[in-house]
Structure formats: structure tokens, C-alpha cells
Amino acid sequence: MRKLPACSFLPIVCRVLLFGNLLFACVVAVGQEPSALPDAPSTTQTQSKPSNRTQHDEQREPSKNHILWIIPNYRSDETPGEIKALTPAKKMKVSLDDSFDPAAFLVAGIFTGISMAERQYTPFGTGAQGFGQYYGGAFADQAIGNIMTEGLFPVVLHQDPRYFVKGTGGFWRRTGYAISREFVTRGDGGGNQFNTSELAGNAVAAGISNFYDPASDRSFSNTADKWGQQIALDTFFNVTKEFWPDVRKKLFEY
């Protein structure tokens, strides 16, 4: 996703925490049974019973590939059972789907508006030209980050870019599992590995952004800030990926 402006980190964190509380309220309403936190996703998840929805209701169902109907989410896997490794082509497809889904253009626009409102890059100016420069940077940030962390690095390092939804257990156990997935991932061979694809991939993406950010913002500290903020944001999105299926099923039985 888009790297957040360094000057806006605290306000964004506050908004993230507020949203997290709202999400928690929805999840509590679902009612979860406690269980131990595994190193890997549980393979004993129960599938919801089919419901008698009308065709009209089915047409209104939210896509499983989007969180809150907006945020592209092609890397989540909710399917219980045996996990098969992705081919390099499928890993690249996941990264491209997340990067160029129609909703990704809207998400880039949202971050563009935040950056312009806070005047993150003074040299970009305002108006249509300034918007174009901000938007180009926002879209490049999220696309490059996705391709690095979900495509290229997983292919080279033989790691799985997917987030495997745990699906069972109490809120805090599942939250802990979701946070841990930022630092632990599944290798193509099936074992757990240090998530080099996520951490190093985001670092490379933050470094590449120096080629199109204004010269005044090209510094090691700003690059490190982008990297750290992206790791924090991706960790939060892991939590939303974990609980979005519960919220979706509670609201839509889907």
C-alpha cells in the first residue's frame, strides 16, 4: 500500500486505532471460541452453512478480494485444508492483481488527497499539475511495494506471499497471529521462515521512491520513516485480513 507522509504518521495512527476499535466491536458480535495460537493456519476451520439467499442478495455480496469493498485483497487465503505452493507466475499475478485492481486507483487517490492536504511535498505545488505529481507518486509507491513484497521477492526467495486466515480462536490470539505474519511467513516447502520478502521488499520499495520523490525529501531518515510506516500499516492490514471474513459473514452470511 501507499507509503504514508512522515509528517502525518501520528494522525494516521490515531485514525487506524479508531478504525481498529470499530472492527473489534464487529468481531466481538460474531462470537469466537478460544483456541491456541498455531505457528501456521488451522486446517480444521469449519465452513459456514450455505444460506438461502436470493439472486439479488448474491449480486450485492462483497468481493472476497476486497476489504471494506475498497482495499484490494488478493493475497488472503481463507480456504481450510492442504496448502499448495504457488508457482512463480501465480505469485506475480497476486502482486499485479493487488496493484492494478480498479479499486487500487481509488486507494491511490485517497492517499493523494491526504498528502496534498498536509502539503507533504512542497515542490509539487497545488492544482491539477500538483495532483498529478502526488497521484503518480502514490500509485507508484503502492504498486512497487506490492510487486516487490508479493511477487519478485517471494519468487526469488521461494516464500509464499499469501496471508492465511487463521479463522478460529479468541480476538487477541488471532490478533497476535496476524501481527506475527508480518515477520513470519510460509516457505514454498511448507515450513515457517523469517518474512524477508515483506521486510526487505518494502525496504527496496522505499529506496526506489527516492527516484521520483522531490530531491529535498531524498534522505536516509525519510526512507527509513517510509519503511517503518509501511511495516506498521501492513501489520494493521494483516489484522483486517484476519477479521474481515468474520465481519463479512456476520453482515452478509457470505
C-alpha positions, 0 to 999 in steps of 0.5 A: 500500500501507499507509503504514508507522509512522515509528517502525518504518521501520528494522525494516521495512527490515531485514525487506524486505532479508531478504525481498529476499535470499530472492527473489534466491536464487529468481531466481538458480535460474531462470537469466537471460541478460544483456541491456541495460537498455531505457528501456521493456519488451522486446517480444521476451520469449519465452513459456514452453512450455505444460506438461502439467499436470493439472486439479488442478495448474491449480486450485492455480496462483497468481493472476497478480494476486497476489504471494506469493498475498497482495499484490494485483497488478493493475497488472503487465503481463507480456504481450510485444508492442504496448502499448495505452493504457488508457482512463480507466475501465480505469485506475480499475478497476486502482486499485479492483481493487488496493484492494478485492481480498479479499486487500487486507483481509488486507494491511490487517490485517497492517499493523494488527497491526504498528502496534498492536504498536509502539503507533504511535498512542497515542490509539487505545488497545488492544482491539477499539475500538483495532483498529478505529481502526488497521484503518480507518486502514490500509485507508484509507491503502492504498486512497487511495494506490492510487486516487490513484497508479493511477487519478485521477492517471494519468487526469488526467495521461494516464500509464499506471499499469501496471508492465511486466515487463521479463522478460529480462536479468541480476538487477541490470539488471532490478533497476535497471529496476524501481527506475527505474519508480518515477520513470519511467513510460509516457505514454498516447502511448507515450513515457517521462515523469517518474512524477508520478502515483506521486510526487505521488499518494502525496504527496496520499495522505499529506496526506489521512491527516492527516484521520483520523490522531490530531491529535498525529501531524498534522505536516509531518515525519510526512507527509513520513516517510509519503511517503518510506516509501511511495516506498521500499516501492513501489520494493521492490514494483516489484522483486517485480513484476519477479521474481515471474513468474520465481519463479512459473514456476520453482515452478509452470511457470505 
